[in-house]
Amino acid sequence: MKKSSLIPDLRFPVFVEDGEWILEPLRDVYSFKITNSFSRDKLNYERGTVKNIHYGDIHTKFSTLFNITKETVPYINTDVSIERIDKDNYCVEGDVIFADASEDLEDVGKSIEIVNLNDEQLLAGLHTFLARQIEPKLIIGFGGYLFKSNSIRTQIKRESQGAKVLGISKGRISDVMIYYPKSPKEQKKIAACLSSLDDLIKSHNQKLETLKNHKKGLMQNLFPQKGEKVPKLRFIEFENYGEWEEAKLGDKEVAYFVNSKIDSEQLIVNNYISTNNMQPDYSGIAKASKLPTIGRVTEFNVGDILISNIRPYLKKVWKANIKGGASNDVLVFRSGSRVKSDFLEFILKNDSFINYVMESAKGVKMPRGDKDAMLKYSIKIPQPIEQQKIASTLSVLDELIVAKTEKAEQLKAHKKGLMQGLFPKKETGA
């Protein structure tokens, strides 16, 4: 290993002359405490005196720096005996909890660091390792990010074993080489930098979710609910326009499937749409990675509405702003003379339609939406001018959501770059 391999590319100026970071096996820094094996049915979110970390929550929801006042953590059921658990095996601030198993390689050995317990009692549970520093070498808050750094994650993934379910043992994770600055002040500076960025990302994501929920509420109120002929919320200029007309989605002059085909050889990558490059949450499309191998694909034009037609991708809907070709797993709707394309887009994005398609999907392994059932879907249609007003309002929200989603991705990419720079790049032990 070259001497420079333990000096990060990005370093705060005050620490530039501090030299290399310390390199040690994890076993020399942390020891492991005993964890329990309580399954989900032994836990609840309503009452109890001791909370419990389940490995699934490490995978899906807990923050890198675990603050118990900001997380929703289940209690151990009151009828479960915990009297024999030694007090030394209860979590303390500064402990790191690893998830030892996952079906996904990226999640094997995923970890959190306990930074605030608020004087509450907490245990680490099923499929977790509870690691505690043998002596204080790392400040509270640094360990959480240390175990997310590229080199250490690479080592942990390399040490994992298994086929369908991957796992890592205490022995193997103990062999992982970790590194850290000699100065606690440098550790603190790194942790504070990344923590502030995490706070910004979290705040941005909360605003994004608020915006999505606002749109969802508008969608529910701007369209008539089942059994109603006018929406709960109506723009004032349309209050005297009367009831919306009832129709079937597949009625003449409402909408129909596009079945015309074109040769895939006529396409460029940017104009090929499949379930893979349609984005979730109706947030547009990404560039296709390659052209289709099939000879002919469904032709679509500007204004056509494309929906992914394979579960679990049925919630992908996109209004085309280009001409192109769609895979066999994507249905192409075109609006008729009675319905504006912009309005049809939001009929197909409405939860009631999506749920209808999900329920009527046919197949076992990869259920597909039933085209005949879709065409029989009941809708209600206002006059064209009201259609346009509703579509314009929702389109503005969609644009805001897309912009904030892109910003969220930029923040994540910025953090990834910082992580790569603030920790040594080269693989330890190489």
C-alpha positions as CSV (number, residue, x, y, z in Angstrom):
1,M,0.0,0.0,0.0
2,K,1.3,3.4,-0.9
3,K,1.8,5.9,1.9
4,S,-0.6,8.3,0.3
5,S,-3.5,5.8,0.3
6,L,-4.4,6.8,3.9
7,I,-4.7,10.5,3.1
8,P,-8.0,11.6,1.7
9,D,-8.3,13.7,-1.4
10,L,-10.4,16.3,0.4
11,R,-9.1,17.6,3.7
12,F,-9.9,20.7,5.8
13,P,-6.9,23.1,5.6
14,V,-6.3,23.0,9.4
15,F,-5.6,19.2,9.2
16,V,-3.5,19.1,6.0
17,E,-0.2,18.7,7.9
18,D,-1.6,16.0,10.2
19,G,-0.3,13.1,8.0
20,E,-1.8,9.7,7.4
21,W,-4.9,8.3,9.0
22,I,-4.5,5.4,11.4
23,L,-5.2,1.9,10.0
24,E,-6.4,-0.9,12.2
25,P,-8.6,-4.1,11.9
26,L,-12.1,-3.5,13.2
27,R,-11.5,-6.1,15.9
28,D,-8.9,-3.8,17.5
29,V,-11.3,-0.9,17.7
30,Y,-14.7,-2.6,18.4
31,S,-15.9,-5.6,20.4
32,F,-19.3,-7.2,20.0
33,K,-22.1,-7.4,22.5
34,I,-24.9,-10.0,22.6
35,T,-28.1,-9.3,20.6
36,N,-31.5,-10.9,20.7
37,S,-33.5,-12.7,18.0
38,F,-37.0,-11.3,18.5
39,S,-39.0,-11.4,15.3
40,R,-41.5,-8.8,14.2
41,D,-44.4,-10.5,16.0
42,K,-42.6,-9.9,19.3
43,L,-42.6,-6.1,18.7
44,N,-45.2,-3.4,18.6
45,Y,-45.4,0.4,18.1
46,E,-47.8,1.2,20.9
47,R,-46.5,0.4,24.4
48,G,-43.5,-1.0,26.2
49,T,-40.4,0.0,28.2
50,V,-37.6,-1.2,26.0
51,K,-37.3,-0.5,22.2
52,N,-35.7,-2.9,19.7
53,I,-33.7,-2.4,16.5
54,H,-34.8,-4.9,13.8
55,Y,-32.4,-5.4,10.9
56,G,-35.1,-4.6,8.3
57,D,-35.4,-1.1,9.7
58,I,-31.6,-0.5,9.2
59,H,-32.1,-1.5,5.6
60,T,-35.1,0.7,4.9
61,K,-35.6,3.7,7.2
62,F,-33.1,4.5,10.0
63,S,-30.7,7.4,9.5
64,T,-27.0,6.8,9.4
65,L,-26.8,8.7,12.7
66,F,-29.5,7.2,14.8
67,N,-31.3,9.7,17.1
68,I,-34.1,7.9,18.9
69,T,-36.2,11.1,19.2
70,K,-36.3,11.3,15.4
71,E,-37.0,7.6,14.6
72,T,-40.0,5.4,14.9
73,V,-38.7,2.4,16.8
74,P,-40.9,-0.6,17.9
75,Y,-41.1,-1.7,21.6
76,I,-40.6,-5.3,22.7
77,N,-43.9,-6.8,23.7
78,T,-44.6,-6.6,27.4
79,D,-45.2,-10.3,27.6
80,V,-41.7,-11.1,26.3
81,S,-39.2,-11.9,29.0
82,I,-36.0,-9.7,28.8
83,E,-34.9,-10.1,32.5
84,R,-32.0,-12.3,31.6
85,I,-30.5,-9.7,29.2
86,D,-27.4,-8.3,30.7
87,K,-27.3,-4.5,31.1
88,D,-24.0,-4.4,29.3
89,N,-25.8,-5.6,26.1
90,Y,-28.2,-2.6,26.1
91,C,-27.2,0.0,23.5
92,V,-25.2,3.0,24.5
93,E,-24.4,6.2,22.5
94,G,-21.5,5.6,20.1
95,D,-22.5,1.9,19.4
96,V,-22.6,0.8,15.8
97,I,-25.3,-1.7,14.8
98,F,-24.8,-3.8,11.7
99,A,-27.4,-5.7,9.7
100,D,-25.8,-9.1,9.1
101,A,-28.1,-10.3,6.3
102,S,-29.8,-9.1,3.2
103,E,-31.1,-10.3,-0.2
104,D,-29.3,-7.4,-1.7
105,L,-25.5,-7.2,-1.7
106,E,-25.6,-3.4,-1.3
107,D,-27.4,-3.8,2.0
108,V,-25.2,-6.5,3.6
109,G,-23.5,-5.1,6.7
110,K,-25.4,-1.8,6.4
111,S,-25.1,0.0,9.7
112,I,-26.2,2.9,11.9
113,E,-24.5,4.6,14.8
114,I,-26.4,5.5,18.0
115,V,-25.9,9.2,18.6
116,N,-28.8,10.0,21.0
117,L,-30.8,7.6,23.2
118,N,-32.6,10.3,25.2
119,D,-32.2,8.1,28.3
120,E,-34.4,5.4,26.7
121,Q,-33.6,1.7,26.8
122,L,-32.7,0.1,23.5
123,L,-31.6,-3.3,22.4
124,A,-30.3,-4.6,19.1
125,G,-32.3,-7.6,17.7
126,L,-32.7,-10.1,15.0
127,H,-29.8,-10.4,12.4
128,T,-27.8,-7.5,13.9
129,F,-24.3,-7.1,15.4
130,L,-23.9,-4.6,18.2
131,A,-20.4,-3.2,18.1
132,R,-18.9,-1.1,20.9
133,Q,-15.5,0.7,21.0
134,I,-13.0,-1.1,23.2
135,E,-11.6,2.3,24.1
136,P,-12.6,5.7,22.8
137,K,-10.8,6.2,19.5
138,L,-13.7,7.5,17.4
139,I,-15.9,10.4,18.4
140,I,-19.7,9.9,18.4
141,G,-21.0,10.6,14.9
142,F,-17.8,9.7,12.9
143,G,-18.4,6.0,13.0
144,G,-21.7,6.2,11.2
145,Y,-20.1,7.7,8.1
146,L,-16.9,5.7,8.4
147,F,-18.8,2.5,7.8
148,K,-20.5,4.1,4.8
149,S,-17.2,5.0,3.1
150,N,-16.5,3.2,-0.2
151,S,-13.4,1.2,0.9
152,I,-15.0,-0.2,4.0
153,R,-18.3,-1.0,2.2
154,T,-16.3,-2.8,-0.5
155,Q,-14.5,-4.9,2.1
156,I,-17.8,-5.8,3.8
157,K,-19.5,-6.8,0.6
158,R,-16.4,-8.9,-0.3
159,E,-16.6,-10.7,3.0
160,S,-20.3,-11.5,2.6
161,Q,-21.4,-15.1,1.8
162,G,-24.6,-16.9,0.6
163,A,-26.8,-17.4,-2.4
164,K,-30.4,-16.1,-2.1
165,V,-29.7,-14.5,1.2
166,L,-26.3,-12.9,1.8
167,G,-24.8,-12.6,5.2
168,I,-21.6,-11.7,7.0
169,S,-20.2,-13.2,10.2
170,K,-18.7,-11.4,13.2
171,G,-15.4,-13.1,12.4
172,R,-15.4,-11.8,8.8
173,I,-16.5,-8.3,9.7
174,S,-13.8,-8.2,12.4
175,D,-11.2,-8.6,9.7
176,V,-12.3,-5.5,7.9
177,M,-9.6,-2.8,8.0
178,I,-10.8,0.6,9.1
179,Y,-9.1,3.9,9.1
180,Y,-9.6,7.2,11.0
181,P,-7.8,10.5,11.6
182,K,-5.7,10.7,14.7
183,S,-7.3,14.0,15.6
184,P,-10.8,13.9,17.2
185,K,-11.2,17.4,15.9
186,E,-10.8,16.2,12.3
187,Q,-13.3,13.4,12.9
188,K,-15.7,15.9,14.4
189,K,-15.3,18.2,11.4
190,I,-16.0,15.4,8.9
191,A,-19.0,14.2,10.8
192,A,-20.5,17.7,11.2
193,C,-20.0,18.3,7.4
194,L,-21.8,15.2,6.4
195,S,-24.4,15.4,9.1
196,S,-25.4,19.0,8.0
197,L,-25.7,17.7,4.4
198,D,-27.9,14.8,5.6
199,D,-30.1,17.3,7.4
200,L,-30.4,19.3,4.1
201,I,-31.3,16.2,2.1
202,K,-33.8,15.1,4.7
203,S,-35.4,18.6,4.8
204,H,-35.6,18.7,1.0
205,N,-37.1,15.2,0.8
206,Q,-39.7,16.2,3.4
207,K,-40.7,19.2,1.2
208,L,-40.8,16.9,-1.8
209,E,-43.2,14.5,0.0
210,T,-45.4,17.4,1.1
211,L,-45.6,18.5,-2.5
212,K,-46.5,15.0,-3.7
213,N,-49.2,14.7,-0.9
214,H,-50.6,18.1,-1.9
215,K,-50.9,16.9,-5.5
216,K,-52.4,13.7,-4.4
217,G,-55.1,15.6,-2.4
218,L,-55.8,17.9,-5.4
219,M,-56.2,14.9,-7.7
220,Q,-58.7,13.4,-5.3
221,N,-60.7,16.6,-5.1
222,L,-60.5,17.9,-8.7
223,F,-62.0,14.7,-10.0
224,P,-65.5,13.4,-9.0
225,Q,-65.3,10.5,-6.6
226,K,-67.2,7.2,-7.1
227,G,-70.9,7.9,-7.2
228,E,-70.5,11.7,-7.7
229,K,-70.9,13.7,-10.9
230,V,-69.0,16.8,-9.9
231,P,-65.7,17.2,-8.0
232,K,-65.5,18.4,-4.4
233,L,-63.2,21.2,-5.4
234,R,-64.1,23.2,-8.5
235,F,-62.6,26.4,-9.9
236,I,-65.1,29.2,-9.4
237,E,-65.5,30.0,-13.1
238,F,-66.9,26.5,-13.6
239,E,-69.3,26.2,-10.7
240,N,-72.3,26.7,-13.0
241,Y,-71.1,24.4,-15.8
242,G,-73.2,21.5,-14.5
243,E,-72.4,17.8,-14.1
244,W,-69.5,16.0,-15.7
245,E,-70.4,13.6,-18.5
246,E,-70.0,9.9,-17.8
247,A,-68.1,7.7,-20.3
248,K,-65.9,4.7,-20.7
249,L,-62.2,5.2,-21.2
250,G,-62.5,3.2,-24.5
251,D,-65.6,5.0,-25.8
252,K,-65.3,6.4,-29.3
253,E,-63.8,10.0,-29.2
254,V,-62.5,9.5,-25.6
255,A,-59.3,7.4,-25.9
256,Y,-57.9,4.3,-27.7
257,F,-54.8,2.2,-27.8
258,V,-52.2,2.9,-30.5
259,N,-51.3,-0.3,-32.3
260,S,-49.3,0.9,-35.2
261,K,-45.7,-0.5,-35.3
262,I,-42.4,0.8,-36.6
263,D,-39.1,-1.0,-37.1
264,S,-36.8,-0.6,-34.1
265,E,-34.0,0.1,-36.5
266,Q,-35.6,3.5,-37.2
267,L,-35.1,4.6,-33.6
268,I,-32.3,6.2,-31.7
269,V,-31.7,5.4,-28.1
270,N,-33.3,8.6,-26.8
271,N,-36.6,7.8,-28.5
272,Y,-37.0,4.2,-27.2
273,I,-39.3,3.8,-24.1
274,S,-39.5,0.7,-22.0
275,T,-40.5,-0.1,-18.4
276,N,-36.8,0.3,-17.5
277,N,-36.4,3.9,-18.5
278,M,-39.8,5.1,-17.4
279,Q,-39.4,6.8,-14.0
280,P,-41.5,6.0,-10.9
281,D,-43.9,8.6,-9.4
282,Y,-44.7,10.0,-12.9
283,S,-41.4,11.9,-13.0
284,G,-40.6,11.4,-16.7
285,I,-38.2,9.2,-18.5
286,A,-34.5,8.4,-18.4
287,K,-32.3,7.8,-21.4
288,A,-32.6,4.1,-22.5
289,S,-29.4,2.1,-22.1
290,K,-29.8,0.4,-25.4
291,L,-32.1,-0.1,-28.3
292,P,-34.6,-3.0,-28.3
293,T,-33.7,-6.4,-29.7
294,I,-37.2,-7.0,-31.0
295,G,-37.8,-6.0,-34.6
296,R,-41.0,-3.9,-34.3
297,V,-42.2,-1.6,-31.5
298,T,-45.3,0.5,-30.9
299,E,-45.1,3.9,-32.5
300,F,-46.0,6.9,-30.4
301,N,-46.4,10.6,-31.1
302,V,-46.1,13.8,-29.1
303,G,-49.1,14.0,-26.7
304,D,-49.6,10.2,-26.4
305,I,-49.8,8.8,-22.9
306,L,-47.6,5.8,-22.2
307,I,-48.2,3.5,-19.3
308,S,-46.0,0.6,-18.1
309,N,-48.0,-2.6,-18.3
310,I,-46.1,-5.0,-16.0
311,R,-46.4,-5.3,-12.3
312,P,-44.8,-3.9,-10.2
313,Y,-44.2,-1.2,-12.7
314,L,-47.8,-0.3,-13.3
315,K,-47.5,3.1,-11.6
316,K,-45.3,4.5,-14.4
317,V,-47.1,7.0,-16.6
318,W,-45.6,9.5,-19.0
319,K,-47.0,12.0,-21.6
320,A,-44.8,11.9,-24.6
321,N,-43.0,15.1,-25.7
322,I,-41.2,13.3,-28.5
323,K,-42.0,10.8,-31.2
324,G,-40.6,7.3,-30.8
325,G,-41.2,3.6,-30.2
326,A,-42.4,1.8,-27.1
327,S,-41.6,-1.8,-26.0
328,N,-44.2,-4.5,-25.8
329,D,-44.4,-3.9,-22.0
330,V,-45.7,-0.4,-22.5
331,L,-49.2,0.6,-23.6
332,V,-49.7,3.7,-25.7
333,F,-53.0,5.7,-25.2
334,R,-54.1,8.4,-27.6
335,S,-56.9,10.9,-26.7
336,G,-60.0,11.3,-28.9
337,S,-61.8,14.4,-29.8
338,R,-63.8,14.7,-26.5
339,V,-60.8,14.6,-24.2
340,K,-57.7,16.7,-24.3
341,S,-54.4,14.9,-24.1
342,D,-53.3,16.9,-21.1
343,F,-56.5,15.9,-19.2
344,L,-56.2,12.2,-20.3
345,E,-52.7,12.2,-18.7
346,F,-54.2,12.9,-15.3
347,I,-57.1,10.4,-15.7
348,L,-54.4,7.8,-16.2
349,K,-52.3,9.0,-13.3
350,N,-55.2,9.1,-10.9
351,D,-55.0,6.6,-8.0
352,S,-58.4,5.2,-8.8
353,F,-57.4,4.2,-12.3
354,I,-54.0,2.8,-11.2
355,N,-55.7,0.8,-8.5
356,Y,-58.3,-0.5,-11.0
357,V,-55.5,-1.6,-13.3
358,M,-53.6,-3.3,-10.5
359,E,-56.7,-5.2,-9.4
360,S,-57.6,-6.3,-12.9
361,A,-54.1,-7.3,-13.9
362,K,-53.7,-10.9,-15.1
363,G,-50.9,-13.3,-14.7
364,V,-48.9,-14.9,-11.8
365,K,-45.2,-14.1,-11.9
366,M,-45.4,-10.9,-13.9
367,P,-49.1,-9.8,-14.0
368,R,-50.0,-7.5,-16.9
369,G,-52.8,-4.9,-17.0
370,D,-55.9,-6.1,-18.8
371,K,-56.4,-4.0,-21.9
372,D,-60.1,-4.8,-22.2
373,A,-60.7,-4.0,-18.6
374,M,-58.9,-0.6,-19.0
375,L,-61.2,0.3,-21.9
376,K,-64.2,-0.4,-19.8
377,Y,-63.0,1.9,-17.0
378,S,-65.6,4.5,-16.1
379,I,-64.6,8.1,-16.2
380,K,-66.3,11.5,-16.0
381,I,-65.5,14.3,-18.4
382,P,-66.0,18.1,-18.0
383,Q,-66.1,20.6,-20.8
384,P,-62.8,21.2,-22.7
385,I,-62.1,24.5,-21.0
386,E,-62.4,23.0,-17.6
387,Q,-60.3,20.0,-18.6
388,Q,-57.5,22.4,-19.6
389,K,-57.7,24.3,-16.4
390,I,-57.4,21.2,-14.3
391,A,-54.6,19.8,-16.4
392,S,-52.6,23.1,-16.4
393,T,-52.9,23.2,-12.6
394,L,-51.6,19.7,-12.1
395,S,-48.9,20.1,-14.7
396,V,-47.4,23.0,-12.8
397,L,-47.3,20.8,-9.7
398,D,-45.7,18.0,-11.8
399,E,-43.0,20.4,-13.0
400,L,-42.3,21.4,-9.4
401,I,-42.1,17.8,-8.3
402,V,-39.7,16.9,-11.1
403,A,-37.5,19.9,-10.3
404,K,-37.3,19.0,-6.7
405,T,-36.7,15.3,-7.5
406,E,-33.8,16.4,-9.7
407,K,-32.5,18.6,-6.9
408,A,-32.7,15.7,-4.5
409,E,-30.7,13.5,-6.8
410,Q,-28.1,16.3,-7.1
411,L,-27.8,16.5,-3.3
412,K,-27.3,12.8,-3.1
413,A,-24.7,12.9,-5.8
414,H,-22.9,15.8,-4.0
415,K,-22.9,13.7,-0.8
416,K,-21.5,10.7,-2.6
417,G,-18.7,12.9,-4.0
418,L,-17.9,14.3,-0.6
419,M,-17.8,10.8,0.9
420,Q,-15.4,9.7,-1.8
421,G,-13.2,12.8,-1.1
422,L,-13.3,12.9,2.7
423,F,-12.3,9.3,3.2
424,P,-9.2,7.6,1.7
425,K,-10.1,6.1,-1.7
426,K,-7.8,3.1,-2.0
427,E,-8.9,-0.2,-0.7
428,T,-7.3,-1.0,2.6
429,G,-5.4,-4.2,2.5
430,A,-4.7,-3.8,-1.2
